């Protein structure tokens, strides 16, 4: 059972003022970026407030200079709410020393957020609708947006692995054997296992946001946003693909191992036959 996590709601009056600044906006952009494989949140959370204006933790949420909000995740995702391009560049520059496994190209996604106190919370015509600007509501949206952007990366990687394995599976069907080397198959198997480990252990794509432990009233909002971004369906599809890649690669590796074993057996048989012929030759030679 997961333990309930204590979190900081608003650090001080300055943070509240920044949230009030965001509250003046009735519609703004939510932008998701995947900037690396991992983000060191522990070190970031220890920075002085002069460097990082913390609004809330779990997930770590900070205010930007122009009054926007950024939510940071340890698996390398950054979700920005009403953040200007200048603030975005400044924030990413500050985060750079804490990013590991930098990606050659940042994965990005965008969706609009609207504040409407009279509307039902959820998604309407592709726009996320919130009753107010509470940081907890932004965190719920950010949790799903962050998972969506990292799932997009895994979908791309798994798609590439599928493209590499398919020709070998087809070759096996047509010829009964494959010329693929074990090293390449092991790399594909490693890709599948690593992606599966990251999804389960680091991203926790199938888990609900920690903020819901304190705010169960946001459960419906979470379900509606997750449904719009197809978090659950995409996770299930990815898990099935990962399982298929792992099983297919293992079968091919077993076949390669069997082929090597058979080759070794033929070498042994050849050596035995050679030794028998040599012995017979020696026996005939010495009789003469």
KOLDO-576523 format. One record per residue (C-alpha): residue number from 0; chain; x, y, z. Coordinates in steps of 0.5 Angstrom, whole numbers, plus 500, padded with zeros to 3 digits. Example, Ala and Ser with C-alpha at 12.3 -4.5 7.8 and 13.67 -1.06 7.14 Angstrom:
2
TORTOR   k c   u   v   w
TORTOR   0 A 525 491 516
TORTOR   1 A 527 498 514
END
This chain:
288
TORTOR   k c   u   v   w
TORTOR   0 A 500 500 500
TORTOR   1 A 503 507 498
TORTOR   2 A 504 511 504
TORTOR   3 A 501 518 504
TORTOR   4 A 506 524 503
TORTOR   5 A 506 531 506
TORTOR   6 A 507 536 502
TORTOR   7 A 507 544 502
TORTOR   8 A 501 548 499
TORTOR   9 A 504 555 499
TORTOR  10 A 511 556 501
TORTOR  11 A 509 564 503
TORTOR  12 A 505 570 502
TORTOR  13 A 510 571 495
TORTOR  14 A 508 564 493
TORTOR  15 A 500 566 494
TORTOR  16 A 501 572 490
TORTOR  17 A 504 569 484
TORTOR  18 A 498 564 484
TORTOR  19 A 494 570 485
TORTOR  20 A 497 573 478
TORTOR  21 A 496 566 475
TORTOR  22 A 489 567 477
TORTOR  23 A 487 573 473
TORTOR  24 A 488 569 467
TORTOR  25 A 482 565 464
TORTOR  26 A 485 561 459
TORTOR  27 A 492 559 458
TORTOR  28 A 497 554 455
TORTOR  29 A 499 548 458
TORTOR  30 A 506 546 455
TORTOR  31 A 509 539 457
TORTOR  32 A 517 538 455
TORTOR  33 A 521 532 456
TORTOR  34 A 528 534 457
TORTOR  35 A 532 528 459
TORTOR  36 A 532 521 462
TORTOR  37 A 532 524 470
TORTOR  38 A 531 530 473
TORTOR  39 A 535 531 480
TORTOR  40 A 529 534 484
TORTOR  41 A 532 532 491
TORTOR  42 A 538 537 489
TORTOR  43 A 533 542 486
TORTOR  44 A 528 542 492
TORTOR  45 A 535 544 497
TORTOR  46 A 536 551 492
TORTOR  47 A 535 557 496
TORTOR  48 A 528 561 494
TORTOR  49 A 532 566 491
TORTOR  50 A 534 561 485
TORTOR  51 A 528 557 485
TORTOR  52 A 521 560 488
TORTOR  53 A 517 553 490
TORTOR  54 A 510 553 491
TORTOR  55 A 509 546 492
TORTOR  56 A 512 539 493
TORTOR  57 A 510 532 491
TORTOR  58 A 510 534 485
TORTOR  59 A 515 540 485
TORTOR  60 A 512 546 483
TORTOR  61 A 515 553 482
TORTOR  62 A 513 560 480
TORTOR  63 A 517 563 474
TORTOR  64 A 519 570 474
TORTOR  65 A 513 572 469
TORTOR  66 A 508 569 474
TORTOR  67 A 507 562 471
TORTOR  68 A 508 556 474
TORTOR  69 A 512 550 472
TORTOR  70 A 511 543 475
TORTOR  71 A 517 538 475
TORTOR  72 A 518 531 475
TORTOR  73 A 524 526 476
TORTOR  74 A 523 522 470
TORTOR  75 A 525 529 466
TORTOR  76 A 518 532 464
TORTOR  77 A 517 539 465
TORTOR  78 A 510 542 465
TORTOR  79 A 509 549 464
TORTOR  80 A 503 553 465
TORTOR  81 A 502 560 462
TORTOR  82 A 510 561 462
TORTOR  83 A 513 566 457
TORTOR  84 A 518 563 452
TORTOR  85 A 523 568 456
TORTOR  86 A 522 564 462
TORTOR  87 A 522 557 459
TORTOR  88 A 529 559 456
TORTOR  89 A 531 561 463
TORTOR  90 A 528 555 467
TORTOR  91 A 531 550 462
TORTOR  92 A 538 553 463
TORTOR  93 A 537 553 471
TORTOR  94 A 535 546 470
TORTOR  95 A 540 544 466
TORTOR  96 A 546 542 471
TORTOR  97 A 540 537 474
TORTOR  98 A 538 533 468
TORTOR  99 A 542 527 466
TORTOR 100 A 541 523 460
TORTOR 101 A 539 529 456
TORTOR 102 A 535 527 450
TORTOR 103 A 538 530 443
TORTOR 104 A 531 533 442
TORTOR 105 A 526 535 447
TORTOR 106 A 519 532 446
TORTOR 107 A 513 537 447
TORTOR 108 A 506 537 447
TORTOR 109 A 501 543 448
TORTOR 110 A 494 543 451
TORTOR 111 A 489 549 453
TORTOR 112 A 487 550 460
TORTOR 113 A 481 554 461
TORTOR 114 A 478 557 468
TORTOR 115 A 471 557 469
TORTOR 116 A 467 557 476
TORTOR 117 A 461 555 473
TORTOR 118 A 463 549 468
TORTOR 119 A 464 542 470
TORTOR 120 A 471 540 471
TORTOR 121 A 474 536 465
TORTOR 122 A 476 536 458
TORTOR 123 A 471 540 453
TORTOR 124 A 473 540 446
TORTOR 125 A 480 539 447
TORTOR 126 A 481 544 452
TORTOR 127 A 482 542 460
TORTOR 128 A 477 546 464
TORTOR 129 A 478 548 471
TORTOR 130 A 474 551 477
TORTOR 131 A 480 555 479
TORTOR 132 A 487 556 479
TORTOR 133 A 489 552 485
TORTOR 134 A 496 549 485
TORTOR 135 A 493 542 487
TORTOR 136 A 489 542 480
TORTOR 137 A 495 544 476
TORTOR 138 A 499 539 479
TORTOR 139 A 493 534 477
TORTOR 140 A 493 536 470
TORTOR 141 A 501 536 470
TORTOR 142 A 501 529 473
TORTOR 143 A 497 527 467
TORTOR 144 A 501 531 462
TORTOR 145 A 508 529 464
TORTOR 146 A 506 522 463
TORTOR 147 A 503 523 456
TORTOR 148 A 509 526 454
TORTOR 149 A 514 521 457
TORTOR 150 A 509 515 454
TORTOR 151 A 510 519 447
TORTOR 152 A 518 517 448
TORTOR 153 A 517 510 450
TORTOR 154 A 512 509 444
TORTOR 155 A 517 512 439
TORTOR 156 A 523 507 442
TORTOR 157 A 518 501 442
TORTOR 158 A 516 502 435
TORTOR 159 A 523 503 433
TORTOR 160 A 524 496 436
TORTOR 161 A 518 493 433
TORTOR 162 A 521 495 426
TORTOR 163 A 528 492 427
TORTOR 164 A 525 485 430
TORTOR 165 A 519 484 425
TORTOR 166 A 524 483 419
TORTOR 167 A 527 477 423
TORTOR 168 A 521 474 425
TORTOR 169 A 519 474 418
TORTOR 170 A 525 471 416
TORTOR 171 A 524 465 421
TORTOR 172 A 517 464 418
TORTOR 173 A 520 464 411
TORTOR 174 A 526 460 412
TORTOR 175 A 526 457 419
TORTOR 176 A 532 460 421
TORTOR 177 A 535 467 422
TORTOR 178 A 542 471 420
TORTOR 179 A 541 476 426
TORTOR 180 A 547 476 431
TORTOR 181 A 545 475 438
TORTOR 182 A 548 482 440
TORTOR 183 A 543 486 436
TORTOR 184 A 537 482 439
TORTOR 185 A 540 483 446
TORTOR 186 A 540 490 445
TORTOR 187 A 533 490 443
TORTOR 188 A 531 486 449
TORTOR 189 A 535 491 453
TORTOR 190 A 531 496 450
TORTOR 191 A 524 493 452
TORTOR 192 A 526 491 459
TORTOR 193 A 529 498 461
TORTOR 194 A 523 501 458
TORTOR 195 A 519 497 462
TORTOR 196 A 523 498 468
TORTOR 197 A 522 506 467
TORTOR 198 A 515 506 466
TORTOR 199 A 513 502 472
TORTOR 200 A 519 504 477
TORTOR 201 A 520 511 475
TORTOR 202 A 514 514 471
TORTOR 203 A 509 510 475
TORTOR 204 A 504 511 469
TORTOR 205 A 499 507 472
TORTOR 206 A 499 510 479
TORTOR 207 A 494 516 481
TORTOR 208 A 497 522 483
TORTOR 209 A 500 523 490
TORTOR 210 A 496 530 491
TORTOR 211 A 489 525 491
TORTOR 212 A 491 523 497
TORTOR 213 A 490 529 500
TORTOR 214 A 485 532 495
TORTOR 215 A 480 526 493
TORTOR 216 A 475 531 491
TORTOR 217 A 480 532 485
TORTOR 218 A 479 524 483
TORTOR 219 A 474 526 477
TORTOR 220 A 478 531 474
TORTOR 221 A 484 526 474
TORTOR 222 A 480 521 471
TORTOR 223 A 477 526 465
TORTOR 224 A 484 529 464
TORTOR 225 A 487 522 464
TORTOR 226 A 482 519 459
TORTOR 227 A 483 525 454
TORTOR 228 A 490 524 454
TORTOR 229 A 489 516 454
TORTOR 230 A 494 515 459
TORTOR 231 A 491 508 461
TORTOR 232 A 490 505 454
TORTOR 233 A 497 507 452
TORTOR 234 A 500 504 458
TORTOR 235 A 496 498 457
TORTOR 236 A 498 498 449
TORTOR 237 A 506 499 451
TORTOR 238 A 506 494 456
TORTOR 239 A 503 489 451
TORTOR 240 A 508 491 446
TORTOR 241 A 514 491 451
TORTOR 242 A 512 484 453
TORTOR 243 A 511 481 446
TORTOR 244 A 518 484 444
TORTOR 245 A 521 481 450
TORTOR 246 A 518 474 448
TORTOR 247 A 520 475 441
TORTOR 248 A 527 476 442
TORTOR 249 A 528 471 447
TORTOR 250 A 525 466 442
TORTOR 251 A 530 468 437
TORTOR 252 A 536 468 442
TORTOR 253 A 534 461 444
TORTOR 254 A 534 459 437
TORTOR 255 A 541 462 436
TORTOR 256 A 543 458 442
TORTOR 257 A 540 452 439
TORTOR 258 A 543 453 433
TORTOR 259 A 550 454 436
TORTOR 260 A 549 448 440
TORTOR 261 A 548 444 434
TORTOR 262 A 554 447 431
TORTOR 263 A 558 445 437
TORTOR 264 A 555 438 437
TORTOR 265 A 557 437 429
TORTOR 266 A 564 439 431
TORTOR 267 A 565 434 436
TORTOR 268 A 562 429 432
TORTOR 269 A 567 431 426
TORTOR 270 A 573 431 431
TORTOR 271 A 571 424 433
TORTOR 272 A 570 421 426
TORTOR 273 A 577 424 425
TORTOR 274 A 580 421 431
TORTOR 275 A 577 414 428
TORTOR 276 A 580 415 421
TORTOR 277 A 587 417 424
TORTOR 278 A 587 411 429
TORTOR 279 A 585 406 423
TORTOR 280 A 590 409 419
TORTOR 281 A 595 408 424
TORTOR 282 A 593 401 425
TORTOR 283 A 594 400 418
TORTOR 284 A 601 403 417
TORTOR 285 A 604 400 423
TORTOR 286 A 602 393 420
TORTOR 287 A 606 394 414
END
